[in-house]
């Protein structure tokens, strides 16, 4: 494919659910959730500096062959069911499964834009992400707080933690 691309100046649209395969084929990557772009950028921007929580969760599911690196990596588990594409949630479509979700996420659809935190800085984190609370996370990090009082898994603020029966994505 690369030889044909170089020889005939071709571009491809490659659609896949396996980001480990996409990485080896694509120069630019777009991550989608329920039919909308969550994040776009070069392969380095997406794989080394993901800013959208969905992209971060997907990348945490990619197998790591090095046992030492695998032990240092945190797997982000997404809880709950994927909403129906025929009846997506209001605001951010990922908010029902996102550990960062806040009231703003239910009211406003986040624009696919370079996050304000990165607009004045050059570098691979400065790429479009559709998240009100986009940020980069170190590749090896402590687990994020997946379920918090008043969060998407506890919409009434009861403080109860649901059973971790959510499925793994990716």
N, C-alpha and C positions, 0 to 999 in steps of 0.2 A: 504494500500500500504506500509506503514512504517513497519507494522508487517511482511509482506512477504519479504520486503527488508532486515530486520534484520535476519529473520529466514533462508533465503536462500542466503544471501550475494548478493542480486541483485542490479543492477544499472538500472536506467530508463533514457530514453531520452524523455522528456516531451516538446512538442512544443505547444506554445500558443501565443496569441497576448495580453493577459491580464496579465500584470506584477504583479498585486495584487494576482492572483492565483498562478503564478509561485513561488512567494516568500514563500508560505506555503508548497510547494511540493519539492523544489530544494535546494540542498546544494551548487551547483555550477550553475552559470548562464552564458549564452552566448546571447548577444543581437546582432541581425543581421539587416542589412539594404541592400536591393537589393541583397541578396544572399551572402553577406560577413559579417564576424564578425566585429562589431563596438567596442565591449568591452566584456571581459570575466573576471570572478572572482568568489569568494565565494558570498553567498547571502549578507553578511555584506558589502563586498567591493562594490558590485553593488548597493545595496539599500541605503546604508548610505554614500557612497563616490563615486558616479558616476563621471567619468572624461570625457566621450564622450558626446558631445552636443545632440546627438540623444537619448541616454539613459536618460539624464537630462530632455529632453522634454517629453519622455514617462512617466517617473516617476512623472512629474508634473501633468499628467492627471489622476493619480490613485486617486479615491475618498478618502477623509479624513473624518471620521465620527465625529471627535471632532470639533465643530464650532469655538472654539478659535484658534485651530491650522490651520483650513481651512482659516481663515481670514489672518493669517500670511504668508501663502504660496502663492507663485507667480506661475501662470500658464504660461508656455512657449508655445506660439502658433507658429506653423510652417506654413509658407505661401508658396503658389505655389503648383503645382501638383507633385506627386511622379513620377520621371522619369521612362521610360520604362525599365524593366529588360532586354529586347532584345537589347536595345541600351543605356546602362548606360553612365553617364557622364564620361569624362576623369578624371584622378586623383581620388580624394576622391568622392565616390558615393553620399555622403550626402551634398556636397558643395553647390548644387543649392538651398538648403533650410536652410543652416546653417548661423547663425548670426556672426560666427567667420571666415567665408571663406575669404581667401586671394589668391593672384595669385599662390602661392605655391600649394594650394589645387587643382588647375586645372592641374598643371604639374605633380605632384607626387602622387602616391598611398601611403597613409600612412601605415607603417608597424604596425601589431598588436603586440605591445611591451609595456613594462612599460615605461611611459613617462619619459623623461630625468629629469624633475623636481622632480620626485619621486624615481629615481633609487638608490640614496644614503640614502634614508630614509626608515626605516622599518615602516610598518603600512598599514592600509586597502586601502589607496589611491594608493599604489604601486602594481598595477595590470595591465594587458595588455589592451590597448586602441588604436584603429586605428585612431588617430587624431594628426595632426601636432601641435595643440594648446590645447591639453588636460589639463584640470584643474578641481579641485573640486570646487563646489559652495556650499555655506551654504544652508541648507534646506529652510530657510526663508530669502529671499533676494529681493532687488529691481529688477525690470524687466530688462533683458538684452536688449541691443539696437538691436532689430530684423531687422530693416531696416536702413542701414547707407549708406552714399554716397559712391558709388563705390562697394557696397556689392552685394550679390547674387540677391537681388531684384532690383538692380539699376546697371546693368552691364556696362552702359555707363557713369556712374558718373554724371548724370544729377542733382542729388540732389532731384529729385522728389520722393515723398513717394507714393507707390501704395495704392489703397484702400485695407483695411484689409479683403479681401474676401477669403483668404486661409482657407482651412479646418483644423479642429483640428484632430490631430492623437491621437491614443491611446484609 
